[in-house]
Amino acid sequence: MLTPIVPAGQWIPPGLSQAMLIKGGNLLVLSGHVSVNSEGAVVGSDVEGQLLQTFENMAATLKAAGADFHSVARLTYYIVNYQLGHLQAIRSVRDRFINLEKPPASTLIGVATLALPNFLVEVDAIAVVP
């Protein structure tokens, strides 16, 4: 019933998956995605730059599960030292990927830190695979 999703070409630490496909209901739960490239290096030095790589990583995970951003029902953003100005950067990147006519539900959470000190952004999601 549960199928871990790890897209080819992405660096994922051992023992983790980028998403979990729940078969039967075709619900896809994406774990927190961050701004790392296929070699595991952090990409982007600001919130907008990191969000762009993060969303590209999420797009790869969605594709590996047979979905895309039009399938995303919910997004949760974790932003280190969140400031009101970050909201424009979030929307700017998000709007390049999501279905603007049916935007997913979302939550924004300001945090003190993430798993590694150079991560500024983490995003998780819930999608429905067609």
C-alpha positions in Angstrom: 0.0 0.0 0.0 2.9 2.4 0.7 5.6 3.0 -2.0 8.6 5.2 -1.3 9.4 7.6 -4.1 13.1 8.6 -4.7 13.6 10.3 -8.1 16.5 9.3 -10.2 19.4 11.8 -10.2 18.6 13.4 -6.8 20.8 13.2 -3.8 18.9 11.7 -1.0 20.6 10.5 2.2 20.3 6.8 2.8 17.2 5.6 4.7 15.1 8.5 3.5 12.6 9.0 0.7 11.3 12.2 -1.0 7.7 11.0 -0.9 5.4 8.2 0.0 2.8 7.1 -2.5 -0.3 5.6 -0.8 -1.8 3.3 -3.3 -5.5 2.7 -3.4 -6.3 6.3 -2.7 -3.3 7.6 -4.8 -2.4 10.0 -2.1 1.3 11.2 -2.3 2.9 12.6 0.8 6.1 14.5 0.0 8.7 14.8 2.8 10.4 18.1 3.4 12.3 19.1 0.2 15.4 21.4 0.4 17.7 23.2 -2.0 20.2 20.5 -2.9 21.4 19.5 -6.4 22.1 16.0 -7.6 25.6 16.1 -6.0 24.1 17.1 -2.6 25.4 20.7 -2.7 23.1 23.4 -1.4 21.9 25.7 -4.2 21.0 29.3 -3.6 22.2 31.8 -1.0 18.8 33.5 -0.4 15.2 32.4 0.2 14.2 32.9 -3.4 17.2 31.0 -4.9 16.7 28.1 -2.5 13.0 28.0 -3.1 13.6 27.7 -6.9 15.8 24.6 -6.5 13.5 23.2 -3.8 10.5 23.4 -6.2 12.5 21.9 -9.0 13.3 19.0 -6.7 9.7 18.7 -5.8 8.7 18.7 -9.5 11.1 15.7 -10.0 9.6 13.8 -7.1 6.1 14.5 -8.4 7.1 13.3 -11.9 8.6 10.2 -10.5 5.3 9.4 -8.9 3.3 10.1 -12.1 2.1 13.6 -11.0 2.9 17.3 -11.3 2.2 20.5 -9.4 -1.4 20.5 -10.6 -1.8 17.4 -8.4 -0.6 19.2 -5.2 -3.4 19.8 -2.7 -1.2 21.2 0.2 2.1 22.9 0.7 3.9 23.6 3.9 6.8 26.1 4.0 9.4 26.3 6.7 11.5 29.5 6.5 14.4 30.3 8.7 14.1 33.7 10.4 11.0 34.5 8.4 10.4 38.1 7.6 7.4 39.6 5.8 9.5 40.3 2.7 10.0 36.6 2.2 6.3 36.2 1.3 6.8 37.9 -2.1 9.8 35.6 -2.9 7.7 32.6 -1.9 4.8 33.6 -4.1 7.1 34.5 -7.0 8.6 31.0 -7.1 5.5 29.1 -6.2 3.4 30.8 -9.0 5.8 29.4 -11.6 4.9 25.9 -10.6 1.4 25.6 -9.2 -2.0 25.7 -10.8 -2.9 29.4 -10.3 -6.6 28.6 -10.9 -6.7 26.0 -8.2 -3.8 26.9 -5.8 -3.1 24.4 -3.1 -3.8 25.0 0.5 -0.7 26.2 2.2 0.9 26.9 5.5 4.0 29.1 6.2 6.0 28.5 9.4 8.9 30.6 10.5 11.6 28.5 12.2 14.9 29.2 14.0 16.8 26.5 12.0 16.5 23.5 9.7 18.4 20.2 9.5 21.6 21.9 8.2 22.7 25.5 9.0 22.9 26.6 5.3 19.2 25.5 4.6 17.0 28.6 4.6 13.9 26.8 3.2 12.1 23.5 3.4 8.8 22.6 1.8 6.6 19.5 2.1 3.5 18.7 0.3 0.5 16.4 -0.2 -0.6 15.5 -3.7 -3.2 13.3 -5.4 -1.7 11.2 -8.2 -4.1 10.9 -11.1 
